[in-house]
Amino acid sequence: MFGRLGAGELILILAIALVIFGPAKLPQIGQSLGKAINEFKSSANKVTKDLEVDVDTNKTSEVVKESETSKN
């Protein structure tokens, strides 16, 4: 239902934004929005990498525990 926006919907959203914010403010808003999206993506990537490291660490510690148990 809300998954995809067509060209008509995007034009309508742009027209509404133009009326609300005015043509002088629109580039600044676009730039701020782009920076916010970029920061969100980099934070999401950092969280993903941290989780991967945690999973790898947990797997490694499980292997070490299993090898210590099998030695005893």
C-alpha positions as CSV (number, residue, x, y, z in Angstrom):
1,M,0.0,0.0,0.0
2,F,2.7,2.5,1.0
3,G,5.7,0.7,-0.4
4,R,6.2,2.4,-3.7
5,L,5.8,6.0,-4.8
6,G,5.3,6.7,-8.5
7,A,6.3,9.8,-10.4
8,G,2.9,11.5,-9.8
9,E,3.1,11.1,-6.0
10,L,6.7,12.4,-6.0
11,I,5.7,15.5,-8.0
12,L,2.8,16.1,-5.6
13,I,5.1,15.8,-2.6
14,L,7.6,18.2,-4.2
15,A,4.9,20.7,-5.0
16,I,3.5,20.7,-1.5
17,A,7.0,21.1,-0.1
18,L,7.6,24.0,-2.5
19,V,4.4,25.7,-1.3
20,I,5.2,25.1,2.4
21,F,8.9,26.0,2.5
22,G,9.4,28.2,-0.5
23,P,12.0,27.8,-3.3
24,A,14.8,29.4,-1.3
25,K,14.6,27.0,1.6
26,L,14.2,23.8,-0.5
27,P,17.9,23.2,-1.3
28,Q,18.8,23.6,2.3
29,I,16.2,21.1,3.4
30,G,17.3,18.6,0.8
31,Q,20.9,18.9,1.9
32,S,20.0,18.5,5.5
33,L,17.8,15.5,4.6
34,G,20.7,13.9,2.7
35,K,23.1,14.4,5.6
36,A,20.6,12.9,8.0
37,I,20.1,9.8,5.8
38,N,23.9,9.5,5.4
39,E,24.4,9.6,9.1
40,F,21.7,7.1,9.7
41,K,23.2,4.7,7.2
42,S,26.7,5.0,8.7
43,S,25.2,4.4,12.2
44,A,23.3,1.4,11.0
45,N,26.4,0.0,9.3
46,K,28.4,0.5,12.6
47,V,25.8,-1.4,14.6
48,T,25.8,-4.2,12.0
49,K,29.6,-4.5,12.2
50,D,29.5,-4.4,16.1
51,L,26.9,-7.2,16.1
52,E,29.0,-9.3,13.6
53,V,32.0,-8.9,15.9
54,D,29.9,-9.9,18.9
55,V,28.6,-13.0,17.1
56,D,32.1,-13.9,15.9
57,T,33.4,-13.5,19.5
58,N,30.7,-15.6,20.9
59,K,31.3,-18.4,18.3
60,T,35.1,-18.3,19.1
61,S,34.5,-18.5,22.9
62,E,32.1,-21.4,22.4
63,V,34.7,-23.3,20.3
64,V,37.3,-22.6,23.0
65,K,35.0,-23.9,25.7
66,E,34.2,-27.0,23.7
67,S,37.9,-27.7,23.1
68,E,38.6,-27.3,26.9
69,T,35.8,-29.6,27.8
70,S,37.0,-32.3,25.3
71,K,40.5,-32.1,26.8
72,N,39.3,-32.8,30.3
